[in-house]
Amino acid sequence: MKSYLLHITCSTSDERLPIDQPVNNTCPDGGIIECHYDIERMKSDVTKDDIAAGPASLWRYAPILPAQDPDHAVTLGEGWTPMLRAPKLEKLLGCKEIWVKDEGRNPSGTFKDRGATVAATRFRELGIKTVVHNSSGNAGGSWAMYCARAGIDCVNLLAEDSLISSLQQSSLAGAKTYMVQGHWKHAGAMVQRAADEHGWFNCGTLKEPYRLEGKKTMGWEIAEQLGWELPDAVFYPTGGGVGAIGIFKAFKEAQSLGWINDGNHKPRLVVTQYEGCAPLVKAFREGKDETVTWEDMNVLPGGLKSPKPPGDKEVLRTLRETEGAAIAVSSDESIEAAKLLIRLEGVFPCPESATTLAGLLRAIEDGSVNKDERIVLMITGSGLKSIPNFPEPDLIPIEAGTDVPGN
Ligand SMILES: Cc1ncc(COP(=O)(O)O)c(C=O)c1O
């Protein structure tokens, strides 16, 4: 299936950007570089059945992705991840409907693969040779793998405390892997300087339009997997903001195509963050439309290390537009929530993604979520990426050859 990409704009300036050349800049005033599609032509050419007949990967949404030749996508089989009903959790919490979207099943272990597959595909089409970016770990591992597959050189500036899983992915996949020592908030500017100096493509958060398009497929999948209905609330562990923005972009696209059964239904966005780095929660509570850089970051190694989220204005706008909520939880709460999810439902989340469940527990307590709602918890990464963050396993030594006691 071909792409119906029509044009690329900057949301704050109405500037039209070229679709056939690399777009690598930022919009003024925290705007978003956005891909737009020919919705009218898609309406007459493409049906939901065409999508259902597509591959069991996010490439089933090729008509509404920017790659021009999806048959030659840089793919490792990402997306179309399980959307699992969580009956034991529903019973425990007295909720009517809780769904868990298990993004840990992506090739590198996190949802970052969605952005990487679409961006690497488009970069290769556009002839980009080297990309550079900064990451708290998960995106670094993912981009290294997709760049290896695409034949693109990758330079990663990773956080000093990145988890070993991400460091190994990045380095084994052949990315030049730097560890940024000192304050993480300087990493973005280092990447921009390196890109300017060496002519590399800066694929940092929201510096280009393709990563967002990949991440938005989470929203497309939620809609399709719920039988073309939208949930009432989506809990999203938010760092830079791309995933949350993408999910709600997808909902709007699906609604504008007329594919959603109740076209007026408005899901709420619930942002979850760690208390040790919660610029979005703070700004939302204070009624601000922009975040202030979070100075003393104190979070577990892994994602959600975004002291000044590049997508802050758009996320805050979406929170207000959807009458959403923003909840900060402690690291301990997220570890406990991860343990609860694996024990009750068998899904093993990384702690940063378990902030969604920890956030739901808080939301139930303070009444900001209605127990009758259809709730989706985004589990953006696997616990396998994050083993060092978990407590030692509970093990019982037993002598070889002795009898195992009954339960
Ligand atoms: C596992 C995981 N979940 C969520 C996020 C948040 O990403 P974003 O808000 O940019 O979509 C990150 C990265 O920070 C992550 O690694």
PDBQT file of the ligand as one rigid body, heavy atoms in Angstrom, charges set to zero:
ROOT
HETATM    1  C1  LIG A 501      10.054   2.773  28.384  1.00  0.00    +0.000 C 
HETATM    2  C2  LIG A 501       9.743   4.213  28.115  1.00  0.00    +0.000 A 
HETATM    3  N1  LIG A 501       8.465   4.636  28.257  1.00  0.00    +0.000 NA
HETATM    4  C3  LIG A 501       8.121   5.919  28.012  1.00  0.00    +0.000 A 
HETATM    5  C4  LIG A 501       9.065   6.863  27.621  1.00  0.00    +0.000 A 
HETATM    6  C5  LIG A 501       8.585   8.256  27.337  1.00  0.00    +0.000 C 
HETATM    7  O1  LIG A 501       8.711   8.569  25.992  1.00  0.00    +0.000 OA
HETATM    8  P1  LIG A 501       7.916   9.731  25.239  1.00  0.00    +0.000 P 
HETATM    9  O2  LIG A 501       7.216  10.543  26.262  1.00  0.00    +0.000 OA
HETATM   10  O3  LIG A 501       8.942  10.518  24.511  1.00  0.00    +0.000 OA
HETATM   11  O4  LIG A 501       6.996   9.063  24.296  1.00  0.00    +0.000 OA
HETATM   12  C6  LIG A 501      10.406   6.475  27.480  1.00  0.00    +0.000 A 
HETATM   13  C7  LIG A 501      11.460   7.425  27.142  1.00  0.00    +0.000 C 
HETATM   14  O5  LIG A 501      11.678   8.369  27.856  1.00  0.00    +0.000 OA
HETATM   15  C8  LIG A 501      10.745   5.110  27.720  1.00  0.00    +0.000 A 
HETATM   16  O6  LIG A 501      12.007   4.683  27.548  1.00  0.00    +0.000 OA
ENDROOT
TORSDOF 0
